[in-house]
């Protein structure tokens, strides 16, 4: 495209490839090689005199983050099995928005039967789900689940929908961990609203 536009007299100097490199969302997916991708770009653009712009954040941080959630209770409706967790669509909206796939695995490994279930949040919305018809290990209330590949999409797309405070962000460094963003409180949710009551009335 750049060459076509240049041939028409347009001074194209930059090439923006956006995110560029995908990440592996499923266990069976191969993780794309950053080195191979970079070499392919270098070969294709050699001698083109173009400034390349990339946003590689997803490929760097996507698989580095998980959303931890606790199983609240189990529910069966007819033949359908539900795992209700304390995370919701406001914490990770991609499954509801795009029907995207995020692996969901128990934090503590144990021998358990495989089931097919919908993993849903506590918000009373049809779209409040994290997985539908997912084959996974059976889990009980109180157990923790890790929703994978949330590093590039979790907090940055999170909201306070349904008056839900956003969770804490925790950085794990080997055996150490650090809270890098504290958990929100009810006071955080209403701070802007209650401030309206302190303004002096206009004459």
Buried (B, 14 or more C-beta within 10 A) or exposed (E): EBEEEBEEEEEBEEBEEEBBBEBBBEEEEEEBEEEEBBEEBEEEBEEEEBEBEBEBEBBEBBBEBBBBBBBBEBEEEEEEBBBBBBBBBBBBBBBBEEEBBBBBBBEEEEEEEEBEBBBBBBBEBEEBBBBEEBEBBBBEEEBEBBBBBBBBBBBEBBEEBBEBBBBEBEEEEEEEEEEEEEEBEEEEBEEEEEEEEEEEEEE
